[in-house]
């Protein structure tokens, strides 16, 4: 019922929603970086126009419920739960889910709810038991970082050169000293390691070799 206010030429506030508008590049290179010049909205006119739509007459019960403030819930996977969730609209993206194993829990009863005397924060730490590195994901912990420096590099940013200094890490190309193959092989053969830095892939060690010998 509110759509006509934004689309109908007879709407009293149709000037708030122009079909075409000007963008101010303001020295930018690409259109998405520009400032969009839209008309200022008169809040008084907007409220008067929306108040002419009686939600109790024109909105369905579902729409009124969707526009109201409800309780916060947490959606959790439950392997023993199964229900049919009807699709929304006619698009292929939101088809009916024949077996949905997700349940909703009130936020107050979920694990996400913190105690009143404790402020919830996002801590810069890895959850206990997490294996590092994760398969396919590298971190600076695994990189042979030699130094850190800042200088102008002229990196390509959206087709233009960066104008400010860039923090750069220098990676050492020197291999650390390794023990003889005969000592290394018994400890590595049969174990899993991660190879192909920085896009780690888990691999099984079946042999260890150097320029002179191979131990299997």
Secondary structure as UniProt FT lines:
FT   HELIX           3..7
FT   TURN            9..10
FT   TURN            12..13
FT   HELIX           14..16
FT   STRAND          22..24
FT   TURN            26..27
FT   HELIX           31..33
FT   STRAND          35..37
FT   HELIX           43..51
FT   HELIX           55..58
FT   HELIX           61..66
FT   STRAND          73..77
FT   TURN            79..80
FT   STRAND          83..85
FT   HELIX           92..94
FT   STRAND          97..100
FT   STRAND          102..106
FT   HELIX           107..109
FT   TURN            111..112
FT   TURN            116..117
FT   TURN            128..129
FT   TURN            135..136
FT   HELIX           140..142
FT   STRAND          145..152
FT   STRAND          156..157
FT   TURN            158..159
FT   STRAND          160..161
FT   STRAND          165..171
FT   HELIX           181..188
FT   TURN            189..190
FT   STRAND          192..195
FT   TURN            197..198
FT   STRAND          201..204
FT   STRAND          208..209
FT   STRAND          214..215
//
